[in-house]
């Protein structure tokens, strides 16, 4: 199935039914009184996060979703029936915003939770509604209220704990294949990955985390070069970034240190918050380096990059070094998920109290 993470749709709620003006007319009952019922409400449009969906491709082709209007009221005290609501099922992690104003309407993070997108119009009042002790034969009725309508922009950001980033052909797809049950396309040429791939890594009983593999980044990605910039938004919900670096590139003139710095610069250009996320260096393709030269090459890489964060040496092809990496990732992700909320700053409480105090 084609991966689509953006779509623009139009949703229209149903109008309410009109109220009815009617009077009871039966033999031997000359003053039957009003019996016109109210109209039914129009159908609303809801959005629901579905954990079994991972793309917005359905909304790329079905762009208009319109609910039915409510039935009109009728005589004999009959109220109009309400129209059925429309429920749009979207992948969990979808952000729904108004396409015209840019206002964010909802963010689907909880599976099966219904979120109201546009509300159907209420039904109009029949003349039965206006009956009173002083107005025994009302001739008033009201039309139904119109339903809301909006143009929506849907943006999918996958829910992953860990994100893989790096240059094309750095071994990211091989790594996610080695540590999870994901099976992305793997080949010996760059830009093999054309869309994000998710994999669940099982560490132990009831111990797992989700990894997202993104297309490779190249220089100028923040300005639109290559494919990676199109999917960087999917890293914004991750707790950890794994920067995969090819320690043994085929090109003898290629410099892994310069490549690592280039990726960090592209992240900073794209989003400062994304660049501030915890980032670990993973030196891949260790099997391509002779054992006698591995230590020297790694030390030289760390020294030139001036890297002081965590660094791991692995071979995704042979799974060498993958188990310690998986354990370290799980411990970090579990710690981030169970992190207590930050303590409130008392300065803001004092400021709020000062603003709320009455003027002298």
N, C-alpha and C positions, 0 to 999 in steps of 0.2 A: 504494500500500500504506500502511496506517495505521502511523504511527510510535508504537511502544510502547517505553519505556525502563525499565520496571519490571515484574517478574513474580515470583510466588511459586509454587514447584513442590515436589513431593514425589518423592524418588528413593529407590528400594528395591533393594538388591542381592540377588542370589539366595542361598538357603541352600545349603550343601554337601550332597552326597548321603551317604546312610548307608553305613557299611561292611557287608560281608556275612560271615556265618559259614557256612561250607560245608566239606565234606570230600570228597575224591576217592573216588568209589565206582565201581570197575570190576571186572569179573570177573577172578579170579586175582590181584587186588592188594588183599589184605585190609587193609593199612596204607597207604592212599594219602596220608594227611596232609591238612593244611588247604589249601584253595584258594579261600578267600573274598577277593575283591578290595576295594580301597578305593573310596570314593565319589568322584565328580567334584566339582570346585569350582564354586561358584555364579558366575553372571555379575556382573561389576562394571559400574559406570557411570562413564564418562569424559566430560569436556567438551573441546571443540576450538574454537579461534577460527577463524572463517571470514571471510575478507576480502570475500566476496561478499554477506554479510548486513549489514543496517544497522538491524534492528529486532528486538525480542523478541516479536513478535506471535504466533509459533508457540507460545510457552510461555504465552500468555494463555489459550489454549483447551485445550492438552494439558498438564494440571497434574500428572499422575501418570505416572511412568516406572519400571517394575518389571522387573528382569531375571529370567530363569528360574533355577530351582534346578538344581544338578548331578544327574546320574543316580546312582542307587544302585549299589553294587558288586554283582557277581554271582559265581557259582561258576565253576569252571574257570579260575581266575586272571584273571578279567575285571574290570578297573577301570571305574568309571563314567565316562562322557564329561563333560567340562567344558562348562558352558553358555556361550553366546555373550555377549560383552560388549555393552553399549549405549553408543553414542557420541552425545552431544548436541552439535550444531553451533550455536554462538552467535556473535554479532558480535564482532569484535576490539574490545577495550576493555570487555568485560563484567566486572563484579566479582561474584564468587560468595561469599556469606556464609551462615552458619547463621542461619535465621530465628528460632530459639529463643534462642540465646546471643549472637548478634551477631558471632561470630568470623568473620573473613575467611578463607575457604578458599583461594581462588585469584583471580588477576587475569589475564585472557586478553589479553596484549599481543603475543604472537608467533603469527603465523598458523600453523595446522596443528600446533600443539604440543598433545599430549594431556596432560590433567591428571586425575588420579584423584580422583573425588568421593566415592564410597562403594565399599568393597571387598567382593567376594563372599566368602561363607564357604568355608573349606577343607572338603574331603571327609573323612568319617569313615574310621577304619581298619578293615579287615577282619581276620579271624582269621589270614590269611596274614601280616599285619604283625607278629603277636606270636609267630611261630614261632621257637623257639630250640632249643639242644641239650638243654636241661632241660625245656622245655615243648613237647613234640612234637604235642600235640593241644589247642591253645588254643581255648577257647570264648569268648574276649573279642572284642567288636567295639564300636565307638563310633559315635554318630550324627554327622551332619554339623554343622559350626559354622554358626550363623546369620549371615546377611549384615547389613551395616550399612544403616541407613536414616536419612534426614535430611529436614527441611524447609528448602528453600533460598530465599534471596532473591536475585534477579538484578537488577543495576543496571547499565545501560549508560551509559558516558561516552565520547562520540565522541572519536576520535583526530584532533585538528586542531591545526595549528601556530598559527593565528591565529583569534581569536574576535571577532565583531562584536557590539557592544552599543550600546544607545541607546534613546531614546524611540520609541514607535510612530510610524510614518510619517516617520522620519528619513532614509529612503533606503537602509537596509541591504540590502534585497533587490535594489534597483536596482544597488547597488555590486557585490554578488557576481555579478550577471548580467553586469555590464560587464567584470569582470576574470577571470571563469572561464566554464566551460561549464555551470554550474548554471542551472536555469531555474525558480526559485521563483515562486509566485503574486505578482503585482504589481498593486496597485490604489491609487486615490487616497483611501483611507480607512484609519484605523489598525487595528491587529491583523489585518493581512492574513496574516502569518506565524503559523502555529499550531504548528509543530514545527521543530526544527533542520534546516537545509539545508547540505549539504557541497558545496564546489566546489574543484576542483583548478586552481590558477593556474600556467600555464606561463610561465616567465620566459625560458628558453632551452633549448638541448639539455641534457637531464638536469638541468635546474634547475626545480624546482617546489616548491610548498608548498600546504597544505590550509587552506581558510578555512571557518569554521562561522558560519552566520547564525542567530541565535536570535530568538525572539519579543521584542517590545519590552518594556522595563521601565517601570514607572510608580511613582509614590511609594507606599510601603508594600509594595513587592514582597517584601521580606524577611519580612514578616509574612503573606504569602499573597495580596496583591492582584494581580490580573491573571494573566497566564500565564508571564511571564518567570522567576519564581522557580522554577518547575517544571523549568527547563532550565539553570539557572545551574551545575549540577554539570558540564555539558559543557564549561565554560570552565576547569576545574581542571587539565586536561592541556595547555592551550595555552601557548605561549612568549610570546605578545604579545596584548594586548587593543587593538582599534581602537574608540575611542569616537566614534561617528558623531553629529555635532551638526548639526541643521538651522539654518543661518545665516540663512535667510529664511523663518520660519514664516508660515503663512497668518493666524494670529491675531495681530493687532497688539499685543495685550497680553502675548503670550508672551515670556518672557525666556530666550534660549539659555544665558546664564550660570547662571541659577538651575536650569535643566534639567540642565546638566552637573554642577553640584554635587550635585543630587539623585541622579543615577546613581552618583556616587562614594560618597555616603552609603549607598545601598542595598547596594553591594558590600561596604563595611566591615561593615554589619550582618549580611550573610549569611555572609561568611567573610573573616577578616583576611588569610589567605594569598592569597586570590584578589584582594583589594584591593591587596596588595603587588606583584602582577605588573606588569611594564612595560606602561604604558598610553599610547597616542598619541591625540591629538585629531585628528579628521578633520572639517573644516568642509565640509559637503556643500551642494548646491544653489546653487553659486556662480553658475550661469547666471541665477538669479532676482534677482541683485543687479547694479545698473548698474556698469560698469567703473570709473567715477569714484568710486564709494562703497565699492568692495571693500576697498581698503587701510585706509581709516578704520574700517570696521566690524570688520575683523579685529584691528586694533590695540586698539580699544576692548574687544573680547572678551577678548583676552589680558591686558590691563591689569586689567580687573575680576575675571577669574578668578584672576589672579596665577599664571598657568601658566608654568612654566619648562621643561617637557618638549617633545618634538617635536610640531609642529603642521603639518598639511597642508591645503591648500585645493584642493578638487576639485569637479567636477560629474559625478556618476555617470551622469547622463542623456546628456551630451555627451562623456564620457570625458576631459574636460579635467583635467589634473593627475593622472591615474591612473597613467601610466607611471612618473613619479618615485616615487610611493607604492609601487608594486609592487617596484621595484628596492630601495628602502630596507627594505621588509619582508623580502625574500629575504635580503639581507645580514645583517639582524639575526637571522633564524631560523637561517641557516647558522652564524652565529657561536655561537648558543646550543646548537645540536646538537653542534658540535665543541668545546664548552668542556671543558677538562680537568677531571678530578674534583678537588674541593677537597682541599688538603693536610691530612693528619691533624694534629690538635692535640696537641703533645707533652705537654701537661698531663694529658690523659686516659691517655696511655701511662704516665706516672709514677705516676698514681693507681692504675692497674691493677697496676703492678709492686709498689706499696706494699701493696695488698690481698693479692697473691699471696705476699709475703714471709712466712716462718715467724715465729710469735710468739716473742719472747725468753723 
